[in-house]
C-alpha cells in the first residue's frame, strides 16, 4: 500500500471524541467526494465517488448509524488506471434532505459553500472534519522522497475554511489553483507530521519523524563530507603551488642561501605534501604555530615573485 493509504487506514479507525465528531467527518467526506443530483419537485439523491475503500466503508457505516439512511455500495474498476473505485449511492428517501441540512451540505439558500460553523464549534469536531477531508482527497508522498502533502478541493470557500481550521491547529497550510480545484498543500516535513499527529494518524506521524531524522543525519553527513573534501582540495592546491614555488626558489637562489627557517619549511613541505599548515607546524621540531608556518610560506612566495619569468 502507499503511504497515503496507510494514513487513511489509520485515520478511519480513530474513535470519535464526542457525539458530533462523526457528523463532522461524514460532512467532509460528502462535501469533498459527493455529488447531489436533483430530480425535480424537491427530489434528490446523493452519490459519493471515492478511490479510497476506507472512506467508502466509513461513509456507509456513518450514514446508517447516524441517519438510518439506505445506501448502495458498488465497486468499479477503472479501465484506464486499473484501480478500484467505490460508488456510494444514497437514493431519494425520507430523512435524506434533513440529514444533508444537519451535515452542513444544504441550507435554505441551497448548497453551502464553506464549512458550516455548527459542525466545527468544538475543537474535537474541527479535528474530525480535517480527518474526513484527508480521508476524502488527501495525499502524502512517500516520506523516503520529497515531503509533499495536498488535498484538492473544488470549492474555494471550503478550501479556505479548511486552511483556517489547520491554522487553528498550528499547521500553516497554503492554497494554489490547479485546473478546477483549490489545492491545500504542505511542503514542510514537520508540518505534515504535525497534521498527521493532530488528526490521529500517530503511527504514520512517527514514521514521518523517523524519515525526517534519517534525512537530517544523512544531509549533515553529506555537508560535512563535502566540507572536508572542499578543504582537502584547497589544501592540495595550495600545497602544489607551494612546492612549485619552492622548486623555482631553490633553482634560482640555491638551498644553502636560504635561512634555516625557510630550509626547515621546505623540508617539511616536501616530506608532507598533503599536510595543512597547522599539521606542518606540529611536525616541526620544536613545534611551530600555524602563523609561523604561514609567515614562511609568504617569504617563499615573495622570493618566487622576484624571479624573472621568461
C-alpha atoms as one frame of an Amber mdcrd trajectory, in Angstrom:
protein
   0.000   0.000   0.000   1.031   3.627  -0.484   1.874   5.883   2.437  -1.378
   7.823   1.819  -3.333   4.558   2.093  -1.576   3.747   5.374  -2.592   7.155
   6.725  -6.217   6.728   5.644  -6.371   3.236   7.107  -5.219   4.639  10.448
  -7.496   7.710  10.322 -10.557   5.592   9.508 -10.078   3.754  12.827  -9.782
   6.874  15.042 -12.680   6.820  17.540 -14.826   9.967  17.965 -14.254  12.201
  20.983 -17.821  13.484  21.258 -21.202  12.565  19.774 -20.851  15.154  16.977
 -17.377  14.238  15.701 -18.616  11.582  13.305 -21.096  14.071  11.820 -18.182
  16.400  11.040 -16.164  13.586   9.455 -19.113  12.457   7.337 -19.833  16.011
   6.240 -16.269  16.500   4.997 -16.372  13.216   3.066 -19.658  14.096   1.367
 -18.674  17.700   0.612 -15.396  16.634  -0.990 -16.361  13.409  -2.753 -20.129
  13.720  -3.178 -22.477  14.838  -5.948 -26.036  15.908  -5.160 -28.403  15.066
  -8.037 -31.714  16.975  -8.212 -34.630  15.213  -9.918 -37.313  17.889  -9.728
 -40.084  18.558  -7.170 -37.554  18.534  -4.363 -36.476  15.005  -5.194 -32.769
  14.328  -4.867 -30.281  11.604  -4.345 -26.649  11.600  -3.338 -23.703   9.876
  -4.993 -20.298   9.722  -3.371 -17.465   8.549  -5.603 -14.139   7.642  -3.990
 -10.967   5.695  -4.732 -10.436   5.039  -1.045 -12.031   1.866   0.369 -11.622
   3.161   3.924 -13.628   6.282   3.062 -16.348   4.239   1.343 -16.731   1.866
   4.304 -16.787   4.731   6.795 -19.418   6.678   4.821 -21.742   3.674   4.616
 -21.292   2.992   8.319 -21.974   6.587   9.384 -24.928   7.107   7.045 -26.549
   4.016   8.559 -25.687   4.728  12.191 -26.181   8.495  12.264 -29.192   8.918
   9.963 -30.542   5.421   9.269 -30.270   6.020   5.528 -30.287   3.264   2.941
 -27.195   3.048   0.738 -25.903   1.022  -2.169 -22.170   0.396  -2.455 -20.710
  -0.545  -5.830 -17.084  -1.311  -6.561 -15.955  -0.467 -10.070 -12.562  -0.886
 -11.708 -11.129   1.893 -13.838 -10.203   0.625 -17.307  -7.676   3.449 -17.702
  -5.904   3.270 -14.344  -6.625  -0.378 -13.388  -7.571   0.738  -9.885 -10.806
   0.070  -7.970 -13.339   2.848  -7.493 -16.203   2.882  -4.986 -19.618   4.451
  -5.540 -21.813   5.040  -2.503 -25.323   5.771  -3.752 -27.880   7.250  -1.347
 -31.269   7.183  -3.147 -34.117   9.579  -2.533 -35.760   8.620   0.762 -37.366
  10.189   3.810 -34.775  11.875   6.009 -32.165  12.487   3.273 -32.749  16.246
   2.951 -32.882  16.646   6.726 -29.598  14.711   7.031 -27.927  16.895   4.389
 -29.007  20.013   6.283 -27.674  18.599   9.525 -24.401  17.765   7.751 -23.978
  21.333   6.528 -24.372  20.359   2.885 -27.665  22.230   2.374 -29.268  25.294
   3.928 -32.234  27.498   2.992 -30.234  29.166   0.211 -29.069  25.928  -1.379
 -25.691  24.207  -1.251 -23.394  25.507   1.492 -20.123  26.843   0.038 -17.775
  26.742   3.001 -17.636  24.665   6.169 -20.848  25.057   8.179 -19.855  26.653
  11.535 -22.111  24.408  13.618 -20.062  21.368  12.530 -16.747  22.614  13.916
 -17.736  24.526  17.041 -15.758  22.149  19.260 -12.054  21.519  18.758 -12.550
  17.752  18.559 -15.153  18.219  15.811 -12.831  20.533  13.867 -10.202  17.791
  14.086 -12.749  15.225  12.905 -13.619  17.441   9.921  -9.960  17.643   8.893
  -9.729  13.880   9.305 -12.690  13.430   6.955 -11.234  15.893   4.446  -7.999
  13.930   4.247  -9.855  10.627   4.012 -11.754  12.054   1.069  -8.960  13.546
  -1.013  -5.669  13.674   0.911  -2.307  12.655  -0.472   1.108  12.436   1.191
   4.120  11.345  -0.829   6.389   8.565   0.396   8.478  10.229   3.136  11.606
   8.485   1.844  11.466  11.008  -1.029  10.481  14.671  -1.006   7.916  15.717
   1.583   4.620  16.691  -0.056   1.031  16.899   1.206  -2.040  18.040  -0.689
  -5.828  17.977  -0.673  -7.575  19.022  -3.926 -10.921  20.683  -3.091 -13.357
  22.039  -5.681 -14.896  24.775  -3.519 -12.571  27.724  -2.867 -14.640  28.681
   0.182 -14.319  25.197   1.651 -10.575  25.136   0.929 -10.159  28.487   2.697
 -12.124  27.221   5.711 -10.017  24.051   5.859  -6.833  26.149   5.800  -8.268
  28.189   8.685  -9.008  25.005  10.665  -5.445  23.813  10.059  -4.048  27.170
  11.180  -6.116  26.923  14.380  -4.355  23.599  14.950  -0.946  25.236  14.471
  -0.400  23.833  10.958   0.322  26.561   8.398  -1.108  25.422   5.054  -1.227
  27.226   1.718  -3.516  27.031  -1.299  -2.980  27.223  -5.030  -5.290  26.855
  -8.000  -4.882  23.824 -10.261  -7.404  23.460 -13.062 -10.841  23.447 -11.392
  -9.644  22.740  -7.826  -8.099  24.635  -4.949  -5.116  22.657  -3.659  -4.464
  22.814   0.071  -0.822  21.854   0.450   2.094  21.491   2.870   5.760  21.186
   1.914   7.415  21.021   5.321   8.017  17.577   6.810   7.406  18.960  10.304
   4.062  20.474   9.234   2.944  17.201   7.651   3.916  15.264  10.790   2.033
  17.789  12.924  -1.116  17.392  10.789  -0.969  13.597  10.964  -0.494  13.617
  14.726  -3.264  16.194  15.192  -5.796  14.179  13.186  -4.928  10.898  14.911
  -2.526   9.146  12.494   0.127   8.789  15.197   1.898   5.746  13.731   2.267
   7.437  10.346   3.404  10.645  12.039   6.086   8.628  13.840   7.162   7.076
  10.530   7.442  10.585   9.072   9.559  11.734  12.009  11.859   8.726  11.658
  12.430   9.577   7.996  12.984  13.232   8.879  15.677  12.242  11.375  17.335
   9.897   8.871  17.309  12.618   6.193  18.663  15.180   8.634  21.548  12.916
   9.665  22.257  11.989   6.035  22.241  15.635   4.968  24.502  16.586   7.874
  26.969  13.840   6.952  26.906  14.919   3.309  27.537  18.540   4.285  30.454
  17.533   6.479  31.933  15.275   3.782  31.572  17.989   1.142  33.155  20.500
   3.503  36.082  18.191   4.216  36.549  17.413   0.528  36.495  21.102  -0.337
  39.055  21.850   2.381  41.205  18.938   1.253  41.024  20.191  -2.340  42.072
  23.690  -1.274  44.913  22.285   0.834  46.129  20.146  -2.066  46.031  23.079
  -4.481  47.913  25.295  -2.021  50.479  22.553  -1.408  51.119  22.096  -5.134
  51.579  25.834  -5.601  53.986  25.971  -2.631  56.066  23.033  -3.916  56.300
  24.604  -7.382  57.409  27.889  -5.808  59.972  26.009  -3.662  61.478  24.373
  -6.774  61.830  27.722  -8.520  63.330  29.379  -5.419  65.891  26.591  -4.883
  66.771  26.537  -8.573  67.268  30.311  -8.672  68.766  31.097  -5.261  70.167
  27.760  -4.094  69.060  25.984  -0.924  72.196  26.986   1.042  71.486  30.689
   0.523  68.137  30.465   2.291  67.642  30.996   6.019  67.458  27.959   8.337
  63.773  28.735   8.938  62.986  28.570   5.214  65.098  25.450   4.798  63.135
  23.772   7.577  59.834  24.774   5.971  60.987  23.394   2.611  61.965  20.098
   4.240  58.589  19.839   5.999  56.579  20.683   2.893  58.455  18.196   0.688
  58.114  15.434   3.315  54.407  16.180   3.913  52.985  17.414   0.584  49.306
  16.934   1.600  49.563  18.367   5.122  47.829  21.558   6.212  49.826  24.461
   7.596  48.761  23.506  11.104  49.934  19.919  10.559  53.276  21.170   9.191
  53.729  23.239  12.328  53.007  20.219  14.518  55.598  18.184  12.554  58.354
  20.762  13.190  60.928  20.291  15.974  60.187  22.171  18.098  56.551  22.585
  17.006  55.581  25.842  15.339  52.334  27.750  15.223  50.231  27.928  12.081
  51.086  31.650  11.913  54.817  30.958  11.942  54.479  28.430   9.100  52.295
  30.844   7.124  54.909  33.583   7.523  57.471  31.260   5.894  55.070  30.489
   3.048  54.758  34.215   2.421  58.558  34.571   2.393  58.879  31.781  -0.204
  56.184  33.450  -2.323  57.982  36.802  -2.076  61.250  35.262  -3.254  59.425
  33.449  -6.053  57.762  36.675  -7.193  61.193  38.313  -7.636  62.414  35.615
 -10.014  62.315  36.857 -13.618  59.820  34.971 -15.777  60.823  34.069 -19.294
